Amino acid sequence: MPLPPASFSFLVLSLRTQAEMQLGLMAYGEEAHPKPDLDLARHTIDMLGVLSEKTKGNLSLEEQRLIENSLTELRFRFVQVSEDVAKASAQAKA
């Protein structure tokens, strides 16, 4: 399968997919339920945030919406997964 052309949209979607995998939202390989890596997910989300800040004013409307929507959703999912991990940890201790 040929690689897609390099573009801003592909870069954003690549980082978004990485963060989703790091949050344990996407299974790959043989893992049915991958364990979240919150530190790595936070770093990837922060990198996407840096990209957003550094490109502000230089994006098309479509590109701006893509990065803003991706950041909003990933931050929301990060909070959800963090809460789930905290609950599971508390239950394991009980």
Residue frames as a rotation matrix with the C-alpha (Angstrom) as fourth column:
MET 1
0.586 0.810 0.000 0.00
0.810 -0.586 0.000 0.00
0.000 0.000 -1.000 0.00
PRO 2
-0.196 -0.705 0.682 1.54
0.630 -0.623 -0.464 3.35
0.752 0.339 0.566 -0.97
LEU 3
-0.512 -0.057 -0.857 2.08
0.784 -0.438 -0.439 6.02
-0.350 -0.897 0.269 1.63
PRO 4
0.636 0.751 0.178 -0.26
0.768 -0.593 -0.244 9.00
-0.078 0.292 -0.953 1.49
PRO 5
0.099 -0.621 0.777 1.26
0.465 -0.662 -0.588 12.33
0.880 0.420 0.224 0.48
ALA 6
-0.566 -0.373 -0.735 2.83
0.824 -0.272 -0.497 14.36
-0.015 -0.887 0.462 3.26
SER 7
-0.133 0.567 0.813 0.41
0.220 -0.783 0.582 17.04
0.966 0.256 -0.021 4.45
PHE 8
-0.712 -0.042 0.701 -0.56
-0.588 -0.510 -0.628 18.98
0.384 -0.859 0.339 7.53
SER 9
0.325 0.931 0.166 -3.79
-0.914 0.263 0.310 16.96
0.245 -0.252 0.936 7.81
PHE 10
0.540 -0.182 -0.822 -1.87
0.016 0.978 -0.206 13.68
0.842 0.098 0.531 7.66
LEU 11
-0.597 -0.800 0.053 0.50
0.031 -0.090 -0.996 14.91
0.801 -0.593 0.078 10.38
VAL 12
-0.442 0.520 0.731 -2.40
-0.882 -0.401 -0.248 15.88
0.165 -0.754 0.636 12.67
LEU 13
0.623 0.746 -0.234 -4.22
-0.703 0.666 0.251 12.60
0.343 0.008 0.939 12.05
SER 14
0.132 -0.673 -0.728 -1.01
0.119 0.740 -0.662 10.63
0.984 0.001 0.178 12.70
LEU 15
-0.827 -0.437 0.353 -0.48
-0.246 -0.284 -0.927 12.33
0.505 -0.853 0.127 16.07
ARG 16
-0.077 0.894 0.441 -4.16
-0.990 -0.121 0.073 11.88
0.119 -0.431 0.895 16.92
THR 17
0.641 0.292 -0.710 -4.00
-0.349 0.935 0.069 8.17
0.684 0.204 0.701 16.14
GLN 18
-0.365 -0.848 -0.384 -0.84
0.142 0.357 -0.923 7.79
0.920 -0.392 -0.010 18.24
ALA 19
-0.746 0.124 0.654 -2.55
-0.627 -0.458 -0.629 9.48
0.222 -0.880 0.420 21.20
GLU 20
0.350 0.937 0.000 -5.64
-0.906 0.339 0.252 7.28
0.236 -0.088 0.968 20.81
MET 21
0.408 -0.286 -0.867 -3.44
0.031 0.953 -0.300 4.17
0.913 0.096 0.397 20.84
GLN 22
-0.676 -0.736 0.032 -1.52
0.047 -0.086 -0.995 5.47
0.735 -0.671 0.093 23.87
LEU 23
-0.457 0.613 0.645 -4.83
-0.886 -0.378 -0.268 6.05
0.080 -0.694 0.716 25.67
GLY 24
-0.887 0.088 0.454 -5.75
-0.028 0.970 -0.243 2.42
-0.462 -0.228 -0.857 25.01
LEU 25
-0.005 0.951 -0.308 -8.65
-0.524 -0.265 -0.810 3.41
-0.852 0.157 0.499 22.76
MET 26
0.571 0.111 -0.814 -7.37
-0.803 0.282 -0.525 1.51
0.171 0.953 0.250 19.74
ALA 27
0.541 -0.378 0.751 -6.23
-0.129 0.845 0.519 -2.09
-0.831 -0.378 0.409 19.77
TYR 28
0.512 -0.447 -0.733 -3.35
-0.825 -0.018 -0.565 -3.11
0.240 0.894 -0.378 17.54
GLY 29
-0.625 -0.733 -0.269 -1.51
-0.649 0.679 -0.342 -6.35
0.433 -0.039 -0.900 17.17
GLU 30
-0.445 0.395 -0.803 -2.75
0.301 0.911 0.282 -9.11
0.843 -0.117 -0.525 19.43
GLU 31
-0.961 0.078 -0.266 -3.73
0.235 -0.278 -0.931 -6.96
-0.146 -0.957 0.248 22.39
ALA 32
-0.221 0.959 0.176 -7.50
0.856 0.104 0.506 -6.93
0.467 0.263 -0.844 22.81
HIS 33
0.880 0.472 0.049 -7.51
0.367 -0.742 0.560 -4.24
0.301 -0.475 -0.827 25.50
PRO 34
-0.043 -0.987 0.158 -4.23
0.575 -0.154 -0.804 -2.31
0.817 0.056 0.574 25.50
LYS 35
0.253 0.026 -0.967 -3.16
0.937 -0.256 0.238 -0.69
-0.241 -0.966 -0.089 28.75
PRO 36
0.889 0.112 0.444 -3.15
0.268 -0.913 -0.307 3.11
0.371 0.392 -0.842 28.59
ASP 37
-0.189 -0.936 -0.296 0.15
0.981 -0.165 -0.105 4.96
0.050 -0.311 0.949 28.86
LEU 38
0.726 0.656 -0.203 -1.08
0.676 -0.736 0.041 8.27
-0.123 -0.167 -0.978 30.26
ASP 39
0.210 -0.725 -0.656 2.33
0.143 -0.641 0.754 9.95
-0.967 -0.253 -0.031 30.36
LEU 40
-0.755 -0.507 0.416 3.03
0.433 0.091 0.897 9.19
-0.493 0.857 0.151 26.72
ALA 41
-0.003 0.844 0.536 -0.52
0.984 -0.091 0.150 10.15
0.176 0.528 -0.831 25.70
ARG 42
0.697 0.221 -0.682 -0.21
0.464 -0.865 0.194 13.47
-0.547 -0.451 -0.705 27.55
HIS 43
-0.277 -0.897 -0.345 3.08
0.118 -0.388 0.914 14.15
-0.954 0.212 0.214 25.76
THR 44
-0.697 0.059 0.715 1.59
0.709 0.204 0.675 13.43
-0.107 0.977 -0.184 22.34
ILE 45
0.424 0.900 0.099 -1.44
0.901 -0.430 0.054 15.64
0.091 0.067 -0.994 23.07
ASP 46
0.491 -0.337 -0.803 0.91
0.246 -0.831 0.499 18.39
-0.836 -0.443 -0.325 24.25
MET 47
-0.640 -0.743 0.195 2.92
0.353 -0.059 0.934 18.05
-0.682 0.667 0.300 21.03
LEU 48
-0.260 0.656 0.708 -0.27
0.934 -0.013 0.356 18.51
0.243 0.754 -0.610 19.04
GLY 49
0.709 0.495 -0.502 -0.98
0.647 -0.740 0.184 21.59
-0.281 -0.455 -0.845 21.15
VAL 50
-0.091 -0.836 -0.541 2.47
0.170 -0.548 0.819 23.02
-0.981 -0.017 0.193 20.35
LEU 51
-0.733 -0.138 0.666 1.82
0.652 0.138 0.746 22.38
-0.195 0.981 -0.011 16.67
SER 52
0.284 0.930 0.233 -1.47
0.944 -0.313 0.100 24.24
0.166 0.191 -0.967 16.96
GLU 53
0.638 -0.077 -0.766 0.14
0.362 -0.849 0.386 27.24
-0.680 -0.523 -0.514 18.64
LYS 54
-0.339 -0.918 -0.208 3.07
0.153 -0.272 0.950 27.42
-0.928 0.290 0.233 16.23
THR 55
-0.775 0.085 0.626 0.86
0.631 0.136 0.763 27.25
-0.020 0.987 -0.159 13.13
LYS 56
0.095 0.871 -0.481 -1.81
0.747 -0.382 -0.544 29.68
-0.658 -0.308 -0.687 14.34
GLY 57
0.357 0.156 -0.921 -2.71
-0.283 -0.922 -0.265 32.11
-0.890 0.356 -0.285 11.57
ASN 58
-0.493 -0.638 -0.591 -1.08
-0.787 0.038 0.615 29.97
-0.370 0.769 -0.521 8.88
LEU 59
-0.830 0.230 0.507 -3.75
0.259 0.966 -0.013 27.29
-0.493 0.121 -0.862 8.43
SER 60
-0.696 0.718 0.018 -6.74
-0.163 -0.183 0.969 26.95
0.700 0.671 0.245 6.19
LEU 61
-0.113 0.755 0.646 -10.11
-0.975 -0.210 0.075 26.89
0.192 -0.621 0.760 7.95
GLU 62
0.727 0.381 -0.571 -10.32
-0.365 0.919 0.149 23.14
0.582 0.100 0.807 7.38
GLU 63
-0.103 -0.859 -0.502 -6.85
0.304 0.453 -0.838 22.55
0.947 -0.239 0.215 8.88
GLN 64
-0.703 -0.121 0.701 -7.64
-0.518 -0.588 -0.621 24.80
0.487 -0.800 0.350 11.86
ARG 65
0.315 0.903 0.292 -10.86
-0.922 0.218 0.320 22.92
0.225 -0.371 0.901 12.57
LEU 66
0.558 -0.155 -0.815 -9.10
-0.031 0.978 -0.207 19.56
0.829 0.141 0.541 12.25
ILE 67
-0.489 -0.841 -0.232 -6.42
0.245 0.123 -0.962 20.39
0.837 -0.527 0.146 14.82
GLU 68
-0.610 0.320 0.725 -8.83
-0.736 -0.567 -0.369 22.14
0.293 -0.759 0.582 17.22
ASN 69
0.504 0.859 -0.087 -11.37
-0.787 0.498 0.363 19.30
0.355 -0.115 0.928 17.07
SER 70
0.304 -0.487 -0.819 -8.62
0.160 0.873 -0.460 16.71
0.939 0.009 0.343 17.49
LEU 71
-0.749 -0.631 0.203 -7.24
-0.046 -0.255 -0.966 18.49
0.661 -0.733 0.162 20.55
THR 72
-0.250 0.743 0.620 -10.68
-0.943 -0.333 0.018 18.93
0.220 -0.580 0.784 22.12
GLU 73
0.694 0.571 -0.438 -11.58
-0.502 0.820 0.274 15.28
0.516 0.030 0.856 21.67
LEU 74
0.067 -0.753 -0.655 -8.20
0.281 0.644 -0.711 13.97
0.957 -0.136 0.255 22.82
ARG 75
-0.764 -0.329 0.555 -8.20
-0.373 -0.476 -0.796 16.13
0.526 -0.816 0.241 25.94
PHE 76
0.148 0.908 0.393 -11.71
-0.973 0.063 0.222 14.94
0.177 -0.415 0.893 26.79
ARG 77
0.715 0.095 -0.693 -10.75
-0.166 0.985 -0.036 11.31
0.680 0.141 0.720 26.24
PHE 78
-0.382 -0.916 -0.121 -7.59
0.040 0.114 -0.993 11.78
0.923 -0.384 -0.007 28.31
VAL 79
-0.533 0.266 0.803 -9.70
-0.821 -0.392 -0.416 12.93
0.204 -0.881 0.428 31.26
GLN 80
0.573 0.814 -0.091 -12.08
-0.784 0.578 0.226 9.98
0.237 -0.058 0.970 30.82
VAL 81
0.470 -0.463 -0.752 -9.29
0.102 0.874 -0.474 7.41
0.877 0.146 0.458 30.63
SER 82
-0.605 -0.715 0.350 -7.48
-0.233 -0.261 -0.937 9.00
0.761 -0.648 -0.009 33.60
GLU 83
-0.150 0.654 0.742 -10.63
-0.987 -0.141 -0.076 8.72
0.055 -0.744 0.666 35.69
ASP 84
0.779 0.433 -0.453 -11.12
-0.465 0.884 0.047 5.09
0.421 0.174 0.890 34.61
VAL 85
0.011 -0.872 -0.490 -7.53
0.140 0.487 -0.862 4.25
0.990 -0.059 0.128 35.54
ALA 86
-0.673 -0.230 0.703 -7.92
-0.576 -0.435 -0.693 5.94
0.465 -0.871 0.160 38.93
LYS 87
0.314 0.873 0.372 -11.15
-0.948 0.266 0.176 4.02
0.055 -0.408 0.911 39.63
ALA 88
0.717 -0.087 -0.691 -9.58
-0.131 0.958 -0.256 0.72
0.684 0.274 0.676 38.62
SER 89
-0.384 -0.923 -0.037 -6.57
-0.018 0.047 -0.999 1.45
0.923 -0.383 -0.035 40.83
ALA 90
-0.465 0.292 0.836 -8.80
-0.863 -0.359 -0.355 2.29
0.197 -0.887 0.419 43.80
GLN 91
0.651 0.758 -0.049 -10.83
-0.741 0.648 0.177 -0.89
0.166 -0.079 0.983 43.30
ALA 92
0.386 -0.596 -0.704 -7.68
0.037 0.773 -0.634 -2.98
0.922 0.218 0.320 43.08
LYS 93
-0.654 -0.662 0.366 -6.50
-0.279 -0.240 -0.930 -1.55
0.703 -0.711 -0.028 46.41
ALA 94
-0.103 0.729 0.677 -9.83
-0.981 -0.186 0.051 -2.22
0.163 -0.659 0.734 48.11
